[in-house]
Amino acid sequence: MIGMFERKRPNRTSTENLKRIVGNHFGLSENDFVSISELNCLESGCPSKETVISILSPSGETRSLKVQKSIAEINSTDIENLVLK
């Protein structure tokens, strides 16, 4: 049974590229931490993959973004259309 988190890791290059796009778009510093997780959606009617991007600042503030695509499918336009929560 496939759970929410797959054991297979996304391509490291795709993940690093996405971190760079997020950092550039939101003007993050090298002190901000970006975490990216690719999840399987188990609910009916939702896309098979969802990527959660968490941004942690040195002050302790955490912001999250969700994209209804796999890491490899996300591009700069997808990030530009997101609003930090």
C-alpha positions in Angstrom: 0.0 0.0 0.0 1.4 3.4 -0.9 1.1 5.9 1.9 1.1 9.7 1.9 4.9 9.8 1.7 6.6 7.6 -0.9 9.8 6.0 -0.1 11.3 6.9 -3.5 12.9 10.4 -3.3 12.3 13.1 -5.9 15.2 14.0 -8.1 17.7 16.0 -6.1 18.3 18.4 -9.0 14.6 19.2 -9.2 14.4 19.8 -5.5 17.4 22.1 -5.4 16.1 24.0 -8.5 12.7 24.5 -6.8 14.4 25.8 -3.6 16.4 28.3 -5.7 13.2 29.5 -7.5 11.4 29.9 -4.1 14.3 31.7 -2.6 14.6 34.1 -5.5 10.9 34.8 -5.8 10.3 35.5 -2.1 13.7 37.3 -1.6 14.9 34.8 1.0 18.3 35.1 2.7 20.8 32.3 3.2 19.5 32.2 6.8 16.0 31.2 5.8 15.4 27.4 5.6 13.3 25.9 2.8 11.9 22.4 3.2 10.1 20.6 0.3 8.0 17.5 0.7 6.2 15.6 -2.1 3.1 13.8 -0.9 0.7 11.3 -2.4 -2.9 12.4 -2.2 -5.1 9.6 -0.8 -8.4 11.4 -1.1 -10.7 10.9 -4.0 -10.9 13.7 -6.5 -7.5 15.3 -5.7 -4.4 15.2 -7.8 -2.1 12.2 -7.2 0.8 14.4 -6.1 1.0 17.5 -3.9 4.2 19.4 -3.0 4.4 21.3 0.3 7.0 24.0 0.6 7.8 25.3 4.1 9.8 28.4 4.7 11.3 28.8 8.2 12.9 32.2 9.1 15.6 32.7 11.7 12.9 34.5 13.8 10.9 31.3 14.1 8.2 32.3 11.6 7.0 29.5 9.4 5.2 29.9 6.1 3.7 27.2 4.0 2.9 26.8 0.3 1.1 24.0 -1.5 1.2 23.1 -5.2 -1.0 20.4 -6.7 1.9 19.0 -8.7 5.0 16.8 -8.2 8.3 18.6 -7.5 9.6 17.9 -11.0 6.5 19.5 -12.6 6.6 22.8 -10.7 8.1 25.8 -12.5 8.7 29.4 -11.7 5.2 30.5 -12.9 3.6 28.1 -10.4 5.6 29.8 -7.6 4.8 33.3 -8.9 1.1 32.5 -8.6 1.4 31.4 -4.9 0.6 33.5 -1.9 2.5 32.9 1.3 0.3 31.8 4.2 
